[in-house]
Every structure is written in structure tokens, then in C-alpha cells.
Amino acid sequence: MRQQSSPSPHRGFSRQTCALALAGVLALAACSKKEAAAPAPRPVVALAVHADGHPLQAASLPGEVQARYSTPLSFRVAGKIIERRVRLGDTVKNGEVVALLDPADAQKNLASTQAQLDAAQHNLVYAQQQFERDKAQAKENLIAPAQFEQTTNAYSSALAQRDQAQQQAALAKNQLQYTTLVAGHAGVITAEQADTGQNVSAGQAVYNLAWSGDVDVLCDVPESALTAFAVGQNASVTLAALPGRKFSARVRELSPAADPQSRTWRARLTLIDAGSDVRLGMTADVTPAVPLATAAAQHGVFTLPVTALFHEGREPAVWVVRAADNTLELRRVTVTRYYERTFIVSAGLKDGESVVLQGVHTVSAGEKVRAIAPLHPEDFAS
């Protein structure tokens, strides 16, 4: 009978060694795979920006001709419009009737208060006669003092009631007059807000009246050009509808705060010697005495395409590629003006910094990127 041999200890040791070696190889392979799977920097379309003031090198800013004063015309009482006597674009004179309300209720109210006034006047006459008689009798001690006091009180009450009725009648008379709407100034009707047959409330606008006289030109001024539009500065104005003519203007008013959306300041310039051919609503080009290019040179402004604009909350921002480590940083900026394809940044950027121009809503802060130039640079030309 063959004796069964036991396994060799050297053979078991070699199996364990092979298993450990295999595990080591697999671990090294896994590590190498992880190292190979490390993401490469994400390519983003970005370019270095440089201060230029490009949109401010134009000689003028766009504007619009408007009346210096413009007010709504409204009835001081509620009622139904039964007649409108002017239309959009009509010229009206000071005191001219422009619309009428149905006066029936106001006429009845006036008649009622007038009747109350007549009754109060009659009672006053009777109380006064009684007072004069009792006064004479009291002087001769023919009546008791208490009776004279009652007569005096009755006369005072009748006098107060007459005065009250007079005020009520005067108020009713005014209410009737308020059913007629008159123009408080000479001017032009620029808007119609109510029609014949419509019930309107007190103070509801029926027309808008642009006053005759001084004419203003309104324009929106970016931050970098504020010095050129200080109050009192002179400017020249040209109108597209009147080619070849140039008008003088002076800055009358500059808004104390920027518009929260456009980040521009509204300037009002008084047009000097504006003729009758200057019509409201005409487009204008405003050229200040101080060149805009000179004003822009005092500020480092950047022209960026609108595709680069992002927002942090409600504040405008752009993505900047940090040169030190090629990571993205969201930078708040000050925007002074928006155009159709570009916007102007006056603060928040430094000359030469790289700004992301496309895909701003698909990146995140701290992301490592690789800046590449746009495929069609002309698409991002300002």
C-alpha cells in the first residue's frame, strides 16, 4: 500500500508569495488608473482685457428732446366724461376747456346747498330782529336777563348756521366748476388716458400736457463722462430731423444717483434758442464742451462682450482666470453702460487680466481651467 505524501511547506509558501505579489500588482495598477483619471484643466474661451475707453471716444451721446415741464390734466372730482374737446397732438392755450364731466349731480348738489343757505339766511334775519327787540327791552328792564341770554344765543347760532351754509354753497359751486377741465398752461397734448363715456375718479389723468416754452434734451451719462456733464457746462446739440443745424445747450440738472439698472446718470440740458421746428421726441446727439475721450482717459474703462456678463446676486460680475494657478475667480465689477453687444466696466478689473467670454453659466469658482482664444475673434470685437 502506497503511503500518501504530505504537502511540502515550500510549496505553500510560494503560493502565498504569489498571492501577495498579485495583490501588489493590482494595487499598483489601480493607483496608476487613478492618477491617469485625474481631470485635465477645462478649456474656456478667455482673453486678456485692456483699458481702452472705446465707447466713450465717440464725439457725442444720444439724447431726446422733451418739454422742460410736463403735467397730467385731471378732474378734481369724480364723474362721467361727456365730452373731450382736444386730441393727441393738439396745441392748447392757457385756460382752454379740454374736457367736460356730466354736471347733473353737481348742479343738484349746488341747488340743495343754495336752498339751505336761503333757509339759514331767513332764520338769521328773524333771530336778528328778535335780538334787537330783546336788547331794547332789556335796556329798559322790561324782560328778564335770562330771556335776553336765550335770544343772544339763538342769534349767535343762527349766524353760525348761515356761515356754514355759505361755505357749503361755495364748495358746491366749486364742485360744479370742477366738472370742466381746463388747461392750466399753454402747451401740446402728448398723451390721452381716458375716453368719452368713461367714469373717472378724482385725480385720474385724462391728458398729459407738455408746456410750451423751455425745451430740454435728456441723455444718459456714464460714470467716466460725468465731469463733462457737470451742471452749468455748455454743450452743442444736433438733431437727426434737422441736418446741418447745431444748437447750443447748457446742463441744467444732473441726477444725484445712478440708475440701478443701466448705472448711468440722467442729464437734462436746456436747449437755447430752440425754434418752432424743434419737435418733442426728436432724437439728438449731445456733444459736451469737454471732449468725452478726455473724460474717459481719467478712468480705466474696459469694453467687454455681453456674453461675459455674470451676476453675483443682483450685482454684475465676470469670471477672471487667475494667472498664478489658472483657477477661476468671480469678480464683481461696476458697469457704467450697456450696449446691444457690449457693456462698459469702469471698476473691478486690472489691465491685462484674462476674462472668460463664453459659457459663464457653466463654470464654477476655484475650477482649474485652460484659457483658449475664441475660434472667431471678430465675434467678440467691441
Contacts in CASP RR format, 6 or more apart in sequence:
PFRMAT RR
TARGET T0000
AUTHOR 0000-0000-0000
METHOD contacts of the structure
MODEL  1
MRQQSSPSPHRGFSRQTCALALAGVLALAACSKKEAAAPAPRPVVALAVH
ADGHPLQAASLPGEVQARYSTPLSFRVAGKIIERRVRLGDTVKNGEVVAL
LDPADAQKNLASTQAQLDAAQHNLVYAQQQFERDKAQAKENLIAPAQFEQ
TTNAYSSALAQRDQAQQQAALAKNQLQYTTLVAGHAGVITAEQADTGQNV
SAGQAVYNLAWSGDVDVLCDVPESALTAFAVGQNASVTLAALPGRKFSAR
VRELSPAADPQSRTWRARLTLIDAGSDVRLGMTADVTPAVPLATAAAQHG
VFTLPVTALFHEGREPAVWVVRAADNTLELRRVTVTRYYERTFIVSAGLK
DGESVVLQGVHTVSAGEKVRAIAPLHPEDFAS
40 370 0 8 1.000
41 326 0 8 1.000
41 368 0 8 1.000
41 369 0 8 1.000
41 370 0 8 1.000
42 363 0 8 1.000
42 367 0 8 1.000
42 368 0 8 1.000
42 369 0 8 1.000
42 370 0 8 1.000
43 369 0 8 1.000
43 370 0 8 1.000
43 371 0 8 1.000
43 372 0 8 1.000
44 319 0 8 1.000
44 321 0 8 1.000
44 328 0 8 1.000
44 356 0 8 1.000
44 358 0 8 1.000
44 359 0 8 1.000
44 363 0 8 1.000
44 369 0 8 1.000
44 370 0 8 1.000
44 371 0 8 1.000
44 372 0 8 1.000
45 356 0 8 1.000
45 357 0 8 1.000
45 358 0 8 1.000
45 359 0 8 1.000
45 371 0 8 1.000
45 372 0 8 1.000
45 373 0 8 1.000
45 374 0 8 1.000
46 321 0 8 1.000
46 354 0 8 1.000
46 355 0 8 1.000
46 356 0 8 1.000
46 357 0 8 1.000
46 369 0 8 1.000
46 371 0 8 1.000
46 372 0 8 1.000
47 354 0 8 1.000
47 355 0 8 1.000
47 357 0 8 1.000
47 371 0 8 1.000
47 373 0 8 1.000
47 374 0 8 1.000
47 380 0 8 1.000
48 352 0 8 1.000
48 353 0 8 1.000
48 354 0 8 1.000
48 355 0 8 1.000
49 302 0 8 1.000
49 304 0 8 1.000
49 349 0 8 1.000
49 351 0 8 1.000
49 352 0 8 1.000
49 353 0 8 1.000
49 354 0 8 1.000
49 355 0 8 1.000
50 302 0 8 1.000
50 351 0 8 1.000
50 352 0 8 1.000
51 300 0 8 1.000
51 301 0 8 1.000
51 302 0 8 1.000
51 351 0 8 1.000
52 301 0 8 1.000
52 302 0 8 1.000
52 303 0 8 1.000
52 382 0 8 1.000
53 224 0 8 1.000
53 293 0 8 1.000
53 296 0 8 1.000
53 300 0 8 1.000
53 301 0 8 1.000
53 302 0 8 1.000
53 303 0 8 1.000
53 344 0 8 1.000
54 303 0 8 1.000
54 382 0 8 1.000
55 301 0 8 1.000
55 303 0 8 1.000
55 337 0 8 1.000
55 339 0 8 1.000
55 342 0 8 1.000
55 344 0 8 1.000
55 382 0 8 1.000
56 222 0 8 1.000
56 224 0 8 1.000
56 225 0 8 1.000
56 292 0 8 1.000
56 293 0 8 1.000
56 295 0 8 1.000
56 296 0 8 1.000
56 301 0 8 1.000
56 344 0 8 1.000
57 292 0 8 1.000
57 293 0 8 1.000
57 296 0 8 1.000
58 292 0 8 1.000
59 285 0 8 1.000
59 287 0 8 1.000
59 291 0 8 1.000
59 292 0 8 1.000
60 238 0 8 1.000
60 285 0 8 1.000
60 286 0 8 1.000
60 287 0 8 1.000
60 292 0 8 1.000
61 219 0 8 1.000
61 220 0 8 1.000
61 221 0 8 1.000
61 225 0 8 1.000
61 285 0 8 1.000
61 286 0 8 1.000
61 292 0 8 1.000
62 219 0 8 1.000
62 283 0 8 1.000
62 284 0 8 1.000
62 285 0 8 1.000
62 286 0 8 1.000
63 217 0 8 1.000
63 218 0 8 1.000
63 219 0 8 1.000
63 220 0 8 1.000
63 283 0 8 1.000
63 284 0 8 1.000
63 285 0 8 1.000
63 286 0 8 1.000
64 217 0 8 1.000
64 218 0 8 1.000
64 219 0 8 1.000
64 281 0 8 1.000
64 282 0 8 1.000
64 283 0 8 1.000
64 284 0 8 1.000
65 215 0 8 1.000
65 216 0 8 1.000
65 217 0 8 1.000
65 239 0 8 1.000
65 271 0 8 1.000
65 278 0 8 1.000
65 279 0 8 1.000
65 280 0 8 1.000
65 281 0 8 1.000
65 282 0 8 1.000
65 283 0 8 1.000
65 284 0 8 1.000
66 210 0 8 1.000
66 215 0 8 1.000
66 216 0 8 1.000
66 217 0 8 1.000
66 218 0 8 1.000
66 280 0 8 1.000
66 281 0 8 1.000
67 187 0 8 1.000
67 188 0 8 1.000
67 190 0 8 1.000
67 210 0 8 1.000
67 211 0 8 1.000
67 212 0 8 1.000
67 213 0 8 1.000
67 214 0 8 1.000
67 215 0 8 1.000
67 216 0 8 1.000
67 280 0 8 1.000
68 211 0 8 1.000
68 213 0 8 1.000
68 214 0 8 1.000
68 215 0 8 1.000
68 216 0 8 1.000
68 268 0 8 1.000
68 270 0 8 1.000
69 185 0 8 1.000
69 210 0 8 1.000
69 211 0 8 1.000
69 214 0 8 1.000
70 190 0 8 1.000
70 208 0 8 1.000
70 209 0 8 1.000
70 210 0 8 1.000
70 211 0 8 1.000
71 185 0 8 1.000
71 208 0 8 1.000
71 209 0 8 1.000
71 211 0 8 1.000
72 193 0 8 1.000
72 205 0 8 1.000
72 206 0 8 1.000
72 207 0 8 1.000
72 208 0 8 1.000
72 209 0 8 1.000
73 98 0 8 1.000
73 99 0 8 1.000
73 181 0 8 1.000
73 183 0 8 1.000
73 184 0 8 1.000
73 205 0 8 1.000
73 206 0 8 1.000
73 207 0 8 1.000
73 208 0 8 1.000
73 209 0 8 1.000
74 181 0 8 1.000
74 200 0 8 1.000
74 202 0 8 1.000
74 203 0 8 1.000
74 204 0 8 1.000
74 205 0 8 1.000
74 206 0 8 1.000
75 99 0 8 1.000
75 101 0 8 1.000
75 178 0 8 1.000
75 179 0 8 1.000
75 181 0 8 1.000
75 200 0 8 1.000
75 202 0 8 1.000
75 203 0 8 1.000
75 204 0 8 1.000
75 206 0 8 1.000
76 178 0 8 1.000
76 202 0 8 1.000
76 203 0 8 1.000
77 101 0 8 1.000
77 106 0 8 1.000
77 175 0 8 1.000
77 178 0 8 1.000
77 179 0 8 1.000
77 202 0 8 1.000
78 199 0 8 1.000
78 200 0 8 1.000
78 201 0 8 1.000
78 202 0 8 1.000
79 101 0 8 1.000
79 102 0 8 1.000
79 105 0 8 1.000
79 179 0 8 1.000
79 199 0 8 1.000
79 200 0 8 1.000
80 101 0 8 1.000
80 102 0 8 1.000
80 197 0 8 1.000
80 198 0 8 1.000
80 199 0 8 1.000
80 200 0 8 1.000
81 99 0 8 1.000
81 100 0 8 1.000
81 101 0 8 1.000
81 194 0 8 1.000
81 195 0 8 1.000
81 196 0 8 1.000
81 197 0 8 1.000
81 198 0 8 1.000
81 199 0 8 1.000
81 200 0 8 1.000
81 206 0 8 1.000
82 100 0 8 1.000
82 101 0 8 1.000
82 102 0 8 1.000
82 196 0 8 1.000
82 197 0 8 1.000
83 99 0 8 1.000
83 100 0 8 1.000
83 196 0 8 1.000
84 98 0 8 1.000
84 99 0 8 1.000
84 192 0 8 1.000
84 195 0 8 1.000
84 196 0 8 1.000
84 206 0 8 1.000
85 97 0 8 1.000
85 98 0 8 1.000
85 99 0 8 1.000
85 100 0 8 1.000
86 92 0 8 1.000
86 96 0 8 1.000
86 98 0 8 1.000
86 99 0 8 1.000
86 189 0 8 1.000
86 207 0 8 1.000
87 189 0 8 1.000
87 192 0 8 1.000
88 189 0 8 1.000
88 190 0 8 1.000
88 191 0 8 1.000
88 192 0 8 1.000
89 188 0 8 1.000
89 189 0 8 1.000
89 190 0 8 1.000
90 188 0 8 1.000
90 189 0 8 1.000
91 186 0 8 1.000
91 187 0 8 1.000
91 188 0 8 1.000
91 189 0 8 1.000
91 212 0 8 1.000
92 98 0 8 1.000
92 183 0 8 1.000
92 186 0 8 1.000
92 187 0 8 1.000
92 188 0 8 1.000
92 189 0 8 1.000
92 209 0 8 1.000
93 183 0 8 1.000
93 186 0 8 1.000
94 183 0 8 1.000
94 184 0 8 1.000
94 185 0 8 1.000
94 186 0 8 1.000
95 182 0 8 1.000
95 183 0 8 1.000
95 184 0 8 1.000
96 182 0 8 1.000
96 183 0 8 1.000
97 180 0 8 1.000
97 181 0 8 1.000
97 182 0 8 1.000
98 181 0 8 1.000
98 182 0 8 1.000
98 183 0 8 1.000
98 189 0 8 1.000
98 206 0 8 1.000
98 207 0 8 1.000
99 180 0 8 1.000
99 181 0 8 1.000
99 206 0 8 1.000
99 207 0 8 1.000
100 179 0 8 1.000
100 180 0 8 1.000
100 181 0 8 1.000
101 179 0 8 1.000
101 180 0 8 1.000
101 181 0 8 1.000
101 200 0 8 1.000
102 179 0 8 1.000
103 176 0 8 1.000
103 179 0 8 1.000
106 172 0 8 1.000
106 175 0 8 1.000
106 176 0 8 1.000
106 178 0 8 1.000
106 179 0 8 1.000
107 176 0 8 1.000
109 172 0 8 1.000
109 175 0 8 1.000
109 176 0 8 1.000
110 169 0 8 1.000
110 172 0 8 1.000
110 173 0 8 1.000
110 175 0 8 1.000
110 176 0 8 1.000
112 172 0 8 1.000
113 165 0 8 1.000
113 168 0 8 1.000
113 169 0 8 1.000
113 171 0 8 1.000
113 172 0 8 1.000
114 169 0 8 1.000
114 172 0 8 1.000
116 165 0 8 1.000
116 168 0 8 1.000
116 169 0 8 1.000
117 162 0 8 1.000
117 165 0 8 1.000
117 166 0 8 1.000
117 168 0 8 1.000
117 169 0 8 1.000
119 165 0 8 1.000
120 158 0 8 1.000
120 161 0 8 1.000
120 162 0 8 1.000
120 164 0 8 1.000
120 165 0 8 1.000
120 166 0 8 1.000
121 162 0 8 1.000
121 165 0 8 1.000
123 158 0 8 1.000
123 161 0 8 1.000
123 162 0 8 1.000
124 155 0 8 1.000
124 158 0 8 1.000
124 159 0 8 1.000
124 161 0 8 1.000
124 162 0 8 1.000
126 158 0 8 1.000
127 151 0 8 1.000
127 154 0 8 1.000
127 155 0 8 1.000
127 157 0 8 1.000
127 158 0 8 1.000
127 159 0 8 1.000
128 155 0 8 1.000
128 158 0 8 1.000
130 151 0 8 1.000
130 154 0 8 1.000
130 155 0 8 1.000
131 151 0 8 1.000
131 152 0 8 1.000
131 154 0 8 1.000
131 155 0 8 1.000
134 143 0 8 1.000
134 147 0 8 1.000
134 148 0 8 1.000
134 151 0 8 1.000
134 152 0 8 1.000
135 148 0 8 1.000
135 151 0 8 1.000
137 143 0 8 1.000
137 148 0 8 1.000
138 145 0 8 1.000
138 147 0 8 1.000
138 148 0 8 1.000
181 206 0 8 1.000
183 209 0 8 1.000
184 209 0 8 1.000
185 209 0 8 1.000
185 211 0 8 1.000
185 212 0 8 1.000
186 211 0 8 1.000
186 212 0 8 1.000
187 209 0 8 1.000
187 210 0 8 1.000
187 211 0 8 1.000
187 212 0 8 1.000
188 209 0 8 1.000
188 210 0 8 1.000
188 212 0 8 1.000
188 280 0 8 1.000
189 207 0 8 1.000
189 208 0 8 1.000
189 209 0 8 1.000
189 210 0 8 1.000
190 208 0 8 1.000
190 209 0 8 1.000
190 210 0 8 1.000
190 280 0 8 1.000
191 205 0 8 1.000
191 207 0 8 1.000
191 208 0 8 1.000
192 206 0 8 1.000
192 207 0 8 1.000
193 204 0 8 1.000
193 205 0 8 1.000
193 206 0 8 1.000
193 207 0 8 1.000
193 208 0 8 1.000
194 200 0 8 1.000
194 204 0 8 1.000
194 205 0 8 1.000
194 206 0 8 1.000
200 206 0 8 1.000
210 280 0 8 1.000
214 270 0 8 1.000
214 271 0 8 1.000
215 270 0 8 1.000
215 271 0 8 1.000
215 274 0 8 1.000
215 278 0 8 1.000
215 280 0 8 1.000
216 252 0 8 1.000
216 268 0 8 1.000
216 269 0 8 1.000
216 270 0 8 1.000
216 271 0 8 1.000
217 237 0 8 1.000
217 249 0 8 1.000
217 268 0 8 1.000
217 269 0 8 1.000
217 271 0 8 1.000
217 284 0 8 1.000
217 286 0 8 1.000
218 266 0 8 1.000
218 267 0 8 1.000
218 268 0 8 1.000
218 269 0 8 1.000
219 266 0 8 1.000
219 267 0 8 1.000
219 269 0 8 1.000
219 284 0 8 1.000
219 286 0 8 1.000
220 259 0 8 1.000
220 262 0 8 1.000
220 264 0 8 1.000
220 265 0 8 1.000
220 266 0 8 1.000
220 267 0 8 1.000
220 337 0 8 1.000
221 228 0 8 1.000
221 229 0 8 1.000
221 254 0 8 1.000
221 264 0 8 1.000
221 265 0 8 1.000
221 266 0 8 1.000
221 267 0 8 1.000
222 263 0 8 1.000
222 264 0 8 1.000
222 336 0 8 1.000
222 337 0 8 1.000
222 344 0 8 1.000
222 346 0 8 1.000
223 258 0 8 1.000
223 263 0 8 1.000
223 264 0 8 1.000
223 265 0 8 1.000
223 299 0 8 1.000
223 334 0 8 1.000
223 336 0 8 1.000
223 346 0 8 1.000
224 295 0 8 1.000
224 296 0 8 1.000
224 298 0 8 1.000
224 299 0 8 1.000
224 300 0 8 1.000
224 301 0 8 1.000
224 336 0 8 1.000
224 344 0 8 1.000
224 346 0 8 1.000
225 288 0 8 1.000
225 292 0 8 1.000
225 295 0 8 1.000
225 296 0 8 1.000
226 254 0 8 1.000
226 265 0 8 1.000
226 295 0 8 1.000
227 290 0 8 1.000
227 295 0 8 1.000
227 298 0 8 1.000
228 288 0 8 1.000
228 289 0 8 1.000
228 290 0 8 1.000
228 291 0 8 1.000
228 292 0 8 1.000
228 294 0 8 1.000
228 295 0 8 1.000
229 235 0 8 1.000
229 251 0 8 1.000
229 254 0 8 1.000
229 265 0 8 1.000
229 267 0 8 1.000
229 288 0 8 1.000
230 251 0 8 1.000
230 254 0 8 1.000
231 251 0 8 1.000
231 252 0 8 1.000
231 253 0 8 1.000
231 254 0 8 1.000
232 250 0 8 1.000
232 251 0 8 1.000
232 252 0 8 1.000
233 250 0 8 1.000
233 251 0 8 1.000
233 288 0 8 1.000
233 289 0 8 1.000
233 290 0 8 1.000
234 248 0 8 1.000
234 249 0 8 1.000
234 250 0 8 1.000
234 251 0 8 1.000
234 288 0 8 1.000
234 289 0 8 1.000
235 248 0 8 1.000
235 249 0 8 1.000
235 250 0 8 1.000
235 251 0 8 1.000
235 269 0 8 1.000
235 286 0 8 1.000
235 287 0 8 1.000
235 288 0 8 1.000
235 289 0 8 1.000
236 246 0 8 1.000
236 247 0 8 1.000
236 248 0 8 1.000
236 249 0 8 1.000
236 286 0 8 1.000
236 287 0 8 1.000
237 246 0 8 1.000
237 247 0 8 1.000
237 248 0 8 1.000
237 249 0 8 1.000
237 269 0 8 1.000
237 271 0 8 1.000
237 284 0 8 1.000
237 285 0 8 1.000
237 286 0 8 1.000
237 287 0 8 1.000
238 244 0 8 1.000
238 245 0 8 1.000
238 246 0 8 1.000
238 247 0 8 1.000
238 284 0 8 1.000
238 285 0 8 1.000
238 287 0 8 1.000
239 245 0 8 1.000
239 247 0 8 1.000
239 278 0 8 1.000
239 282 0 8 1.000
239 283 0 8 1.000
239 284 0 8 1.000
239 285 0 8 1.000
240 282 0 8 1.000
240 283 0 8 1.000
240 284 0 8 1.000
240 285 0 8 1.000
241 279 0 8 1.000
241 282 0 8 1.000
241 283 0 8 1.000
242 277 0 8 1.000
242 278 0 8 1.000
242 282 0 8 1.000
247 271 0 8 1.000
247 272 0 8 1.000
247 273 0 8 1.000
247 274 0 8 1.000
247 278 0 8 1.000
248 271 0 8 1.000
248 272 0 8 1.000
248 273 0 8 1.000
249 269 0 8 1.000
249 270 0 8 1.000
249 271 0 8 1.000
249 272 0 8 1.000
249 286 0 8 1.000
250 269 0 8 1.000
250 270 0 8 1.000
250 272 0 8 1.000
251 267 0 8 1.000
251 268 0 8 1.000
251 269 0 8 1.000
251 288 0 8 1.000
252 268 0 8 1.000
252 269 0 8 1.000
252 270 0 8 1.000
253 267 0 8 1.000
253 268 0 8 1.000
254 265 0 8 1.000
254 266 0 8 1.000
254 267 0 8 1.000
254 268 0 8 1.000
255 265 0 8 1.000
255 266 0 8 1.000
255 267 0 8 1.000
257 265 0 8 1.000
258 264 0 8 1.000
258 265 0 8 1.000
259 265 0 8 1.000
259 266 0 8 1.000
262 337 0 8 1.000
262 338 0 8 1.000
263 334 0 8 1.000
263 335 0 8 1.000
263 336 0 8 1.000
263 337 0 8 1.000
264 336 0 8 1.000
264 337 0 8 1.000
269 286 0 8 1.000
271 278 0 8 1.000
299 346 0 8 1.000
300 346 0 8 1.000
300 351 0 8 1.000
301 336 0 8 1.000
301 344 0 8 1.000
301 345 0 8 1.000
301 346 0 8 1.000
302 344 0 8 1.000
302 345 0 8 1.000
302 346 0 8 1.000
302 349 0 8 1.000
303 342 0 8 1.000
303 343 0 8 1.000
303 344 0 8 1.000
303 382 0 8 1.000
304 318 0 8 1.000
304 342 0 8 1.000
304 343 0 8 1.000
304 344 0 8 1.000
304 345 0 8 1.000
304 355 0 8 1.000
304 357 0 8 1.000
304 382 0 8 1.000
305 341 0 8 1.000
305 342 0 8 1.000
305 357 0 8 1.000
305 379 0 8 1.000
305 380 0 8 1.000
305 382 0 8 1.000
306 338 0 8 1.000
306 339 0 8 1.000
306 341 0 8 1.000
306 342 0 8 1.000
306 343 0 8 1.000
307 357 0 8 1.000
307 358 0 8 1.000
307 359 0 8 1.000
307 360 0 8 1.000
307 380 0 8 1.000
308 318 0 8 1.000
308 319 0 8 1.000
308 355 0 8 1.000
308 356 0 8 1.000
308 357 0 8 1.000
308 358 0 8 1.000
308 360 0 8 1.000
309 316 0 8 1.000
309 318 0 8 1.000
309 335 0 8 1.000
309 343 0 8 1.000
309 360 0 8 1.000
310 316 0 8 1.000
310 317 0 8 1.000
310 318 0 8 1.000
310 319 0 8 1.000
310 330 0 8 1.000
310 360 0 8 1.000
310 361 0 8 1.000
311 317 0 8 1.000
312 330 0 8 1.000
312 332 0 8 1.000
315 332 0 8 1.000
316 332 0 8 1.000
316 333 0 8 1.000
316 334 0 8 1.000
316 335 0 8 1.000
316 343 0 8 1.000
317 330 0 8 1.000
317 331 0 8 1.000
317 332 0 8 1.000
317 333 0 8 1.000
318 330 0 8 1.000
318 331 0 8 1.000
318 333 0 8 1.000
318 345 0 8 1.000
318 349 0 8 1.000
318 355 0 8 1.000
318 356 0 8 1.000
318 360 0 8 1.000
319 328 0 8 1.000
319 329 0 8 1.000
319 330 0 8 1.000
319 331 0 8 1.000
319 355 0 8 1.000
319 356 0 8 1.000
319 360 0 8 1.000
319 363 0 8 1.000
320 328 0 8 1.000
320 329 0 8 1.000
320 330 0 8 1.000
320 331 0 8 1.000
320 349 0 8 1.000
320 353 0 8 1.000
320 354 0 8 1.000
320 355 0 8 1.000
320 356 0 8 1.000
321 327 0 8 1.000
321 328 0 8 1.000
321 329 0 8 1.000
321 353 0 8 1.000
321 354 0 8 1.000
321 355 0 8 1.000
321 356 0 8 1.000
321 369 0 8 1.000
321 371 0 8 1.000
322 328 0 8 1.000
322 329 0 8 1.000
323 353 0 8 1.000
323 354 0 8 1.000
325 368 0 8 1.000
326 368 0 8 1.000
326 369 0 8 1.000
326 370 0 8 1.000
326 371 0 8 1.000
327 366 0 8 1.000
327 367 0 8 1.000
327 368 0 8 1.000
327 369 0 8 1.000
328 356 0 8 1.000
328 363 0 8 1.000
328 364 0 8 1.000
328 365 0 8 1.000
328 366 0 8 1.000
328 367 0 8 1.000
328 369 0 8 1.000
329 365 0 8 1.000
329 366 0 8 1.000
330 365 0 8 1.000
331 348 0 8 1.000
331 349 0 8 1.000
332 348 0 8 1.000
333 345 0 8 1.000
333 347 0 8 1.000
333 348 0 8 1.000
333 349 0 8 1.000
334 345 0 8 1.000
334 346 0 8 1.000
334 347 0 8 1.000
334 348 0 8 1.000
335 343 0 8 1.000
335 344 0 8 1.000
335 345 0 8 1.000
335 346 0 8 1.000
336 344 0 8 1.000
336 345 0 8 1.000
336 346 0 8 1.000
337 343 0 8 1.000
337 344 0 8 1.000
338 344 0 8 1.000
341 382 0 8 1.000
342 382 0 8 1.000
349 355 0 8 1.000
354 371 0 8 1.000
356 363 0 8 1.000
356 369 0 8 1.000
357 374 0 8 1.000
357 380 0 8 1.000
358 374 0 8 1.000
363 369 0 8 1.000
374 380 0 8 1.000
END
